[in-house]
Each structure stands twice: as structure tokens, then as C-alpha cells.
Amino acid sequence: MLRSALPLALLALLAACSGDAEVVIIVDSQTHTGTWVGPISDTSVMEWTLAETPDGSGAAITGAGEIRSQECRVDIDVTGTRTGDDTFLTVTTPLDPTFEMTVSGEFQGERFAGIFSVTGGAPSASCLSEVGGLLRVGPRNDAGLNGTFLGVWQDPAPDSTFTGGVFPQATVHLVTTGTDVFGTVDWTFYPCAEGGYLSGTFDGEHFLANVQPANTAEAFHVLDATWFPETEGLSGSSTLLSPGPVAECATLLETDFSMHAMDVLLPLQQGAPRVEPVGVAHRFGPDGAWRSSGVVFRARESAPDADQDVAPRQ
């Protein structure tokens, strides 16, 4: 295994009889304790919370988490050991006793990088599209783009490629580690792709990401957007990097998109109305030109006839 390029060291100045001597003591302060998240198998995100305890010359590791994609979510359990920089983990799932995946790797700066290999059972292709490959996870950044976002993938216009009042929408699930962002996307009313995987960066304001479709015959995209914390929204452009499965996709080139965070759907107290998204509303001016779009929420009370629509969120 490669050794860590940036080991942490404790520098101590000791006084000796023959004069001052400088002694460098290597202190291994990196552990797997905490929440780690990152991409796995191209189309999925793995997140686990691990605890590390001393065990002889190394450490014992236990934890739990999940693997999720746009079509799948499965709980996992983790056990393993670390000796020096080298880590060996076994991943299992309570839902399938036959499934087993091994992970071997090491710290690289603030990330943990390694190789995963499915050694038992047959994983769902929607959760793991590959049975082996590279793995790179890091500590979750709670100040980043985490959660579910809903919105318009292509803002409508009078000369829109897609007509008939049906415009492409998307549901995006994101998680951030450091400045890296990973996630999945589900499209609705969008003939260029059905589902995909995002990977990019977020510096607190600017979000830049590549979007890889789950089906390689569908369209690839690159997103370039700005985060507006006051409205919990992302707004920017989506550029096609490939033609996609239908001729209309090749004419899109660059389109506008806007997303809004769905964390407002969580009830603040027990018994509060359950709020859920019901779609995206578009506003047009008297001249027929598009003005704005927003997510429409519905507050569902305990009584069936107490539903009420909430104004679109901008």
C-alpha cells in the first residue's frame, strides 16, 4: 500500500547533556471515527458512520451506513481493522445475509481511498453497477449542499424544444464532503435522460458538476450554478456534453435550470401538517414569455378535505 503523503508529526525539543536535540515523534491521529461519504460504483453514493477503538498494535473498526442511488437504498454494516495506514473492512447488509464486500485502503490527506470488491452474493445493479473498483470517501461537510432538491431542469420559453405544457423537471439528492459534492438525479418529462449520477465541487457559492447518466446511451451534462442561501435555491445552466437518445436533445445545447431545497418539508413539531411537493409551477407574461418557475407544496392535514396548496417557492 502507498504510505500517507502527509503524516502528522509532534515536534518535541528535548534537552540533552550534550546540548539541545530535536526529536520528531510520529503521532497517528487520523482515525475512521466519524461520518464518511463518497462515490462508489460510478452511479451510487456510500455513506457510513464508523467508530475506531484501540486493539493491540492497531484498531478495531465498527459502523453502519447506507449505499444509495437514484433507484436504490440499502442499509450496510461495517467491521474491520486498521494497522498503521492500512485498513481492511468488510461490508454486509442485514437484508441479504449472502452479500459481502471487502474494502482495502488508506488515508490520503483528509480522504480515505481504497479498492472495493464484492466477494459474496449478487448486489442489485441499481445499487452497485460494478462488483469492484475504486472508492474515495471523506468527512461530511454539513455546510455544503446536503439533501434533496426539486426544480426545473429546463426553464420553459415560447420557442422551447419541449412543447405541450410539459417541461423537464428533476429531483436531485446531494451530499458534500469537503468541497466535493456527490449525488444522484431523477428526471421527469425529460427525453434526454432518466436518471444519473452527479460529481462536482461547491465552494459555498459556486456549484460545478458533471452529470453522468445511468444509461450511457443517454445524455451527459455539466452543471454550472450559483447557490442562493436566502431562498435555498440553485440557479444556473445545464450544458449537454453528448447528443442523447433523441434528436431534440442535440438542439438544446445550453439550458437554464433552477432547484430548491426540500428540507422545508420536514415538520417542525409533532402533529404539524405534512408538507410534500406536488410539482413545479411556471409563470408566463401576457406576451406568452416565461417569467419564473417555483415548486408547489401541499400541506396535508389529518382530515382528508383539509388539503391546501402552498404558494410556489421562489
C-alpha positions in Angstrom: 0.0 0.0 0.0 1.1 3.5 -0.6 2.1 5.3 2.6 0.3 8.5 3.5 2.0 11.5 1.9 1.2 13.9 4.8 1.8 12.1 8.1 1.1 14.2 11.2 4.0 14.7 13.5 4.5 16.0 17.0 7.7 18.0 17.3 9.4 17.9 20.7 12.5 19.8 21.8 14.5 17.8 24.4 17.4 19.0 26.3 20.2 16.5 26.5 23.5 16.5 28.4 25.4 17.2 25.2 23.1 20.0 24.2 19.7 20.5 22.6 18.5 17.8 20.3 15.4 17.8 18.1 13.3 14.7 18.2 10.4 14.1 15.8 7.7 11.7 17.2 5.2 10.4 14.7 1.7 10.5 16.0 -1.1 8.7 14.1 -4.0 11.0 14.8 -6.1 10.0 11.8 -8.9 7.6 12.6 -12.0 6.4 10.9 -14.2 7.7 13.7 -16.9 9.9 12.2 -19.2 10.1 9.2 -17.6 9.4 5.7 -19.3 9.8 2.4 -18.3 9.5 -1.3 -19.0 7.8 -4.7 -18.9 4.1 -5.3 -19.5 2.1 -8.4 -19.9 5.2 -10.6 -23.7 5.5 -10.1 -24.0 5.4 -6.3 -23.1 7.2 -3.1 -21.9 5.4 0.1 -22.2 6.9 3.5 -21.1 5.3 6.7 -20.6 6.3 10.3 -17.6 4.5 11.9 -16.1 4.1 15.3 -12.5 3.1 15.9 -11.1 1.6 19.2 -7.6 0.5 20.1 -6.9 -3.1 19.6 -3.4 -4.3 20.3 -1.0 -2.7 17.8 -3.9 -1.5 15.6 -7.5 -0.5 15.9 -10.9 -2.3 15.5 -13.5 -0.6 13.3 -17.3 -0.9 13.5 -20.0 1.1 11.9 -23.2 1.3 9.8 -24.5 3.3 6.9 -26.1 3.0 3.5 -25.5 2.8 -0.2 -27.9 4.7 -2.4 -28.5 5.7 -6.0 -31.4 7.2 -7.9 -33.2 3.8 -7.8 -32.0 2.1 -4.6 -31.2 2.5 -0.9 -29.8 -0.3 1.2 -28.5 -0.3 4.8 -25.0 -1.7 5.5 -22.9 -2.8 8.5 -19.1 -2.4 8.6 -16.4 -4.2 10.6 -12.7 -4.3 10.1 -9.2 -3.3 11.4 -6.5 -0.7 10.8 -2.8 -1.2 11.3 -0.8 1.9 10.6 -2.1 3.4 7.4 -3.6 0.2 6.1 -7.3 -0.5 6.6 -9.2 -3.7 5.8 -13.0 -3.5 6.1 -15.9 -5.9 5.5 -19.3 -4.5 4.4 -22.5 -6.6 4.8 -26.2 -5.8 4.6 -28.9 -7.0 7.0 -31.3 -7.5 4.1 -29.1 -10.1 2.3 -27.0 -12.4 4.5 -25.2 -13.7 1.4 -23.9 -10.3 0.4 -20.3 -9.3 1.4 -18.0 -6.6 0.1 -14.4 -6.0 1.1 -12.6 -2.7 1.2 -8.9 -2.2 1.5 -7.3 1.3 1.5 -5.6 4.0 3.4 -5.7 7.7 4.3 -4.7 10.2 1.7 -4.7 13.6 3.3 -8.3 14.1 4.6 -9.7 11.4 2.4 -9.8 7.6 2.7 -9.1 5.9 -0.7 -9.1 2.3 -1.5 -10.5 -0.6 -3.6 -13.8 -2.4 -3.1 -14.7 -5.9 -4.2 -17.9 -7.8 -3.9 -16.9 -11.2 -2.6 -20.3 -12.7 -1.8 -23.9 -12.5 -3.0 -25.2 -10.7 -6.0 -25.7 -7.0 -5.5 -28.5 -5.2 -7.1 -27.3 -3.5 -10.2 -29.3 -0.4 -9.3 -27.2 -0.1 -6.1 -23.9 -1.2 -7.4 -23.4 -1.2 -11.1 -19.9 -2.8 -10.7 -18.6 -5.6 -8.4 -15.3 -3.9 -7.9 -13.5 -0.6 -8.3 -12.1 2.4 -6.6 -13.5 4.0 -3.5 -12.8 7.5 -2.2 -14.7 8.9 0.8 -14.2 11.9 3.1 -15.8 13.6 6.2 -19.2 15.0 5.5 -19.4 18.8 5.3 -22.6 19.9 6.9 -22.2 23.4 5.5 -22.3 22.0 2.0 -25.2 21.0 -0.4 -26.8 18.1 1.5 -30.3 16.9 1.0 -33.0 16.7 -1.7 -33.6 19.4 -4.3 -36.5 19.7 -6.7 -37.0 22.0 -9.6 -36.9 22.8 -13.3 -34.2 21.3 -15.5 -35.1 23.4 -18.5 -36.9 26.7 -17.9 -39.7 27.0 -20.5 -39.7 29.6 -23.3 -42.1 30.2 -26.2 -39.6 28.5 -28.6 -38.9 25.6 -26.2 -37.9 22.3 -27.7 -40.4 20.6 -25.5 -44.0 21.8 -26.1 -47.5 21.0 -24.9 -47.1 22.5 -21.4 -44.8 19.6 -20.2 -41.4 20.8 -19.2 -38.4 18.8 -17.8 -38.1 18.6 -14.1 -35.6 16.9 -11.8 -35.2 15.6 -8.3 -31.6 15.8 -7.1 -30.0 14.2 -4.0 -26.7 15.7 -2.9 -24.1 15.2 -0.2 -20.9 17.1 0.4 -17.5 16.0 1.7 -15.0 18.9 2.0 -15.6 20.9 -1.2 -16.6 17.7 -3.2 -20.3 17.1 -4.0 -21.7 13.8 -5.0 -25.3 12.8 -5.7 -28.0 11.3 -7.9 -30.6 12.8 -10.2 -34.1 11.6 -11.4 -35.6 13.4 -14.4 -39.3 13.7 -15.2 -40.7 14.7 -18.6 -37.1 14.7 -20.0 -36.5 12.5 -23.1 -32.7 13.0 -23.0 -32.1 11.0 -19.8 -34.0 9.3 -17.0 -31.5 9.0 -14.1 -27.9 9.8 -13.4 -25.1 10.5 -11.0 -23.5 13.9 -10.2 -20.0 14.7 -9.0 -18.6 18.1 -8.6 -17.4 20.9 -6.3 -19.0 23.5 -4.1 -17.2 26.4 -2.5 -20.1 27.8 -0.6 -21.4 29.8 -3.6 -20.5 28.2 -6.9 -21.6 24.7 -7.8 -19.9 23.0 -10.7 -20.7 19.3 -11.5 -20.6 16.7 -14.2 -23.8 14.5 -14.6 -23.3 11.0 -15.9 -26.5 9.1 -16.9 -27.1 5.6 -15.6 -27.6 4.5 -19.2 -24.6 5.6 -21.3 -26.8 5.9 -24.3 -28.5 8.9 -22.6 -27.2 12.5 -22.4 -24.2 13.6 -20.3 -24.4 17.1 -18.8 -22.3 19.7 -17.0 -24.0 22.0 -14.4 -22.8 25.5 -13.6 -24.9 27.1 -10.9 -24.9 29.7 -8.0 -26.3 28.9 -4.6 -28.7 31.5 -3.0 -28.9 30.7 0.7 -31.7 33.1 1.3 -34.0 31.0 -0.9 -32.2 27.7 -0.5 -32.0 27.6 -4.3 -29.6 26.7 -7.1 -29.8 28.6 -10.3 -27.6 28.3 -13.4 -27.1 26.5 -16.7 -27.1 22.9 -17.9 -24.9 22.1 -20.9 -25.2 18.9 -22.9 -21.9 17.0 -23.5 -23.4 14.3 -25.7 -26.4 14.2 -28.1 -28.6 11.9 -26.1 -31.1 9.3 -27.4 -33.5 11.6 -29.3 -32.8 14.3 -32.0 -34.3 17.1 -29.9 -31.5 16.7 -27.3 -28.8 17.8 -29.8 -30.6 21.1 -30.2 -30.7 22.0 -26.5 -27.0 22.8 -26.1 -27.2 25.1 -23.0 -30.4 25.5 -21.0 -31.3 27.2 -17.7 -32.2 25.2 -14.6 -33.2 26.0 -11.0 -33.5 23.8 -7.9 -34.9 24.4 -4.4 -34.0 22.5 -1.2 -36.7 20.2 0.2 -35.6 20.4 3.8 -38.6 22.8 4.4 -40.8 19.7 4.1 -39.8 18.4 7.5 -42.5 19.1 10.2 -41.2 21.3 13.0 -43.2 19.6 15.7 -45.3 16.5 16.2 -48.8 16.9 14.8 -47.7 19.6 12.3 -49.1 19.3 8.8 -47.1 17.0 6.5 -45.9 19.1 3.6 -45.0 17.5 0.3 -44.1 18.7 -3.2 -46.7 18.3 -5.9 -45.0 19.7 -8.9 -43.4 22.8 -10.5 -45.5 25.8 -11.4 -44.5 28.1 -14.3 -45.5 31.8 -14.7 -45.9 33.4 -18.1 -46.5 37.0 -19.0 -49.3 38.4 -21.2 -47.0 38.0 -24.2 -46.6 34.3 -23.5 -43.0 34.6 -22.4 -41.8 32.7 -19.4 -41.3 34.7 -16.3 -40.4 32.4 -13.4 -40.8 28.9 -12.0 -41.3 27.5 -8.5 -42.0 24.4 -6.5 -45.6 23.9 -5.4 -46.1 22.3 -1.9 -49.2 20.8 -0.4 -49.8 20.8 3.3 -51.8 17.7 4.2 -53.8 17.9 7.4 -55.2 15.0 9.4 -58.6 15.5 7.7 -58.8 14.3 4.0 -60.6 17.5 3.0 -58.1 19.9 4.7 -55.5 19.9 2.0 -54.3 23.3 0.9 -51.8 24.4 -1.7 -48.9 26.5 -0.6 -47.7 29.3 -2.9 -44.8 28.3 -5.2 -41.5 28.8 -3.5 -39.1 31.1 -5.5 
